[in-house]
Amino acid sequence: MLIYLQMGSFYRPERELTIIAVGDSDSNKTELLTKYTVNKEFYKYSFPATFNTNVRDIIVDYIPYEVTFIDCEYDDDYSIIRFADYEKADVVLLCYSIANRRTFERMITKWCVEVRKINPRLPIILVATDTERRSNARDVKFVTLQEGVDMKFALNAFALVECSVEKLVGIDDVFIEAVRSTRILPAINCTDPNKSSF
């Protein structure tokens, strides 16, 4: 269960969390954070090019949290900033688009390896975006749900959540699972990309 807290609410957050989103530029991570933290209808047809760090109070499973949301830079020119984000994060969203297989493959060849190197115990939520495009499938080979499940186990992610940013489906589930993942201490694991079948 997830509840949004309004300004001036009498609830006091029990814990402060930082959630960061990581992935390629076309993974839809920026759009995901924007639609979740800003009025969902406001950006119905277009999105800003960048996401400014945002703070929201939410309740998950009856526990109040103050959550800081950060959209990590994907460009390696800003890797120092990104590494600093990894160090202060409580959970990371590794995002890919089901319509762009390269964004999926780089979950294990780049992003997981990078995150685990800086912060080995950081919980991972694997996030698949653009799920609405499966209904329009023709000749394009989209990333399947089973492939996502296999990747979840390869990365030792806490959860795989598929969502449609465009249709506003599954977005809340992403952040519910992200908050829940901070209550456990995950094992260190990230499949060697040289041995991966992805």
C-alpha positions as CSV (number, residue, x, y, z in Angstrom):
1,M,0.0,0.0,0.0
2,L,1.2,3.5,-0.9
3,I,-0.2,6.8,0.3
4,Y,0.9,10.3,-0.6
5,L,1.2,12.8,2.2
6,Q,0.0,16.3,1.5
7,M,1.8,19.5,2.5
8,G,1.2,20.3,6.2
9,S,0.4,16.7,7.1
10,F,0.7,15.8,10.8
11,Y,2.6,12.6,9.9
12,R,6.3,12.7,10.8
13,P,8.5,10.4,8.5
14,E,9.9,7.5,10.3
15,R,12.8,7.3,8.0
16,E,14.6,9.3,5.2
17,L,15.4,7.4,2.0
18,T,17.2,8.2,-1.2
19,I,16.1,6.5,-4.4
20,I,18.2,6.9,-7.5
21,A,17.3,5.9,-11.1
22,V,20.0,4.6,-13.4
23,G,20.0,3.6,-17.0
24,D,20.6,4.7,-20.6
25,S,19.1,7.9,-21.9
26,D,16.3,6.1,-23.7
27,S,15.4,3.9,-20.7
28,N,12.6,6.3,-19.7
29,K,14.0,6.8,-16.2
30,T,13.6,10.5,-16.3
31,E,10.0,10.3,-17.5
32,L,9.3,7.7,-14.7
33,L,10.6,10.0,-12.0
34,T,8.8,13.0,-13.4
35,K,5.4,11.4,-13.6
36,Y,5.7,9.9,-10.1
37,T,6.9,13.0,-8.3
38,V,5.1,15.7,-10.3
39,N,1.4,15.9,-11.3
40,K,0.9,12.9,-13.5
41,E,-1.5,14.6,-15.9
42,F,0.7,17.7,-16.3
43,Y,3.3,15.9,-18.4
44,K,0.8,13.7,-20.2
45,Y,2.1,14.5,-23.7
46,S,5.6,15.8,-23.1
47,F,8.4,15.7,-20.6
48,P,11.2,18.1,-19.5
49,A,14.6,17.1,-20.7
50,T,16.0,16.9,-17.2
51,F,14.7,15.9,-13.8
52,N,15.5,18.1,-10.7
53,T,16.1,16.2,-7.5
54,N,12.8,16.0,-5.7
55,V,11.7,15.2,-2.1
56,R,8.3,13.7,-1.3
57,D,6.7,12.3,1.8
58,I,4.9,9.0,1.2
59,I,3.5,6.1,3.3
60,V,4.3,2.5,2.4
61,D,2.7,-0.3,4.4
62,Y,1.6,2.2,7.0
63,I,5.1,3.5,7.6
64,P,5.8,7.2,6.6
65,Y,9.0,8.0,4.7
66,E,10.7,11.2,3.4
67,V,12.1,10.2,0.0
68,T,14.6,12.0,-2.1
69,F,14.5,11.1,-5.8
70,I,17.6,11.5,-7.9
71,D,17.9,10.9,-11.7
72,C,21.5,9.8,-12.3
73,E,23.4,11.2,-15.2
74,Y,24.0,8.5,-17.8
75,D,26.8,10.2,-19.6
76,D,30.3,9.0,-18.5
77,D,31.5,12.6,-18.5
78,Y,29.5,12.9,-15.3
79,S,30.5,9.5,-13.8
80,I,32.1,11.2,-10.7
81,I,28.7,12.7,-9.8
82,R,26.9,9.4,-10.5
83,F,29.3,7.5,-8.3
84,A,28.6,9.9,-5.5
85,D,24.9,9.3,-6.0
86,Y,25.5,5.5,-5.6
87,E,27.3,6.1,-2.3
88,K,24.4,8.0,-0.7
89,A,21.6,6.0,-2.1
90,D,19.4,3.6,-0.2
91,V,18.1,1.8,-3.3
92,V,18.7,2.0,-7.0
93,L,16.2,1.6,-9.9
94,L,17.9,0.0,-12.9
95,C,15.7,1.0,-15.8
96,Y,15.4,-0.3,-19.3
97,S,12.9,0.0,-22.1
98,I,11.4,-3.3,-23.4
99,A,11.4,-1.7,-26.8
100,N,15.2,-1.1,-26.8
101,R,17.2,-4.2,-26.2
102,R,20.4,-2.4,-25.8
103,T,19.1,-0.6,-22.7
104,F,18.2,-4.1,-21.3
105,E,21.6,-5.7,-22.1
106,R,23.5,-2.8,-20.5
107,M,21.8,-3.7,-17.2
108,I,24.4,-6.4,-16.7
109,T,27.3,-5.3,-18.9
110,K,27.5,-1.8,-17.4
111,W,25.0,-0.5,-14.8
112,C,24.9,-3.4,-12.3
113,V,28.7,-3.8,-12.5
114,E,29.2,-0.1,-11.9
115,V,26.7,0.1,-9.0
116,R,28.1,-3.0,-7.2
117,K,31.6,-1.7,-7.5
118,I,30.7,1.5,-5.7
119,N,28.0,0.2,-3.3
120,P,27.9,-3.6,-3.1
121,R,25.0,-3.8,-0.7
122,L,22.7,-1.4,-2.5
123,P,19.3,-3.0,-3.1
124,I,18.3,-3.1,-6.8
125,I,14.9,-2.8,-8.3
126,L,14.8,-3.8,-12.0
127,V,12.4,-1.6,-13.9
128,A,11.0,-2.3,-17.3
129,T,9.3,0.6,-19.1
130,D,7.3,1.0,-22.3
131,T,5.2,-2.1,-21.6
132,E,2.3,-0.5,-23.5
133,R,4.2,-1.1,-26.7
134,R,3.9,-4.8,-26.6
135,S,0.2,-4.5,-27.6
136,N,1.5,-2.9,-30.9
137,A,4.1,-5.5,-31.6
138,R,4.7,-6.3,-35.2
139,D,8.2,-7.4,-36.2
140,V,10.0,-5.7,-33.3
141,K,11.4,-8.2,-30.8
142,F,10.6,-6.7,-27.5
143,V,12.2,-7.8,-24.2
144,T,9.9,-10.4,-22.8
145,L,8.7,-10.7,-19.2
146,Q,10.6,-14.0,-18.8
147,E,13.8,-12.3,-20.0
148,G,13.2,-9.7,-17.3
149,V,12.7,-12.3,-14.7
150,D,16.0,-14.0,-15.8
151,M,17.8,-10.7,-15.5
152,K,16.4,-10.1,-12.1
153,F,17.9,-13.3,-10.8
154,A,21.2,-12.6,-12.6
155,L,21.5,-9.3,-10.9
156,N,20.2,-10.6,-7.6
157,A,17.6,-7.7,-7.7
158,F,15.0,-7.4,-5.0
159,A,12.2,-7.1,-7.6
160,L,11.3,-6.8,-11.2
161,V,8.5,-4.3,-11.9
162,E,7.1,-3.7,-15.4
163,C,5.4,-0.4,-16.0
164,S,4.0,2.0,-18.6
165,V,5.0,5.6,-18.0
166,E,2.7,6.6,-20.8
167,K,-0.4,4.8,-19.5
168,L,0.5,5.4,-15.8
169,V,0.4,1.6,-15.2
170,G,2.6,0.1,-12.5
171,I,4.4,3.3,-11.6
172,D,3.4,3.2,-7.9
173,D,4.5,-0.4,-7.7
174,V,8.0,0.6,-8.7
175,F,8.4,2.8,-5.6
176,I,6.5,0.5,-3.2
177,E,9.0,-2.2,-4.0
178,A,11.9,0.2,-3.8
179,V,10.9,1.3,-0.3
180,R,10.3,-2.3,0.8
181,S,13.7,-3.4,-0.4
182,T,15.4,-1.1,2.1
183,R,14.2,-3.2,4.9
184,I,16.5,-6.1,4.1
185,L,20.2,-6.5,3.5
186,P,20.8,-8.1,0.1
187,A,23.5,-10.5,-0.8
188,I,26.3,-9.3,-3.0
189,N,26.0,-10.6,-6.5
190,C,26.3,-9.5,-10.1
191,T,26.8,-12.0,-12.8
192,D,30.1,-11.7,-14.7
193,P,29.1,-10.1,-18.0
194,N,31.6,-12.2,-19.8
195,K,29.7,-15.3,-18.7
196,S,26.2,-13.9,-19.2
197,S,23.9,-15.1,-22.0
198,F,22.3,-11.7,-22.3
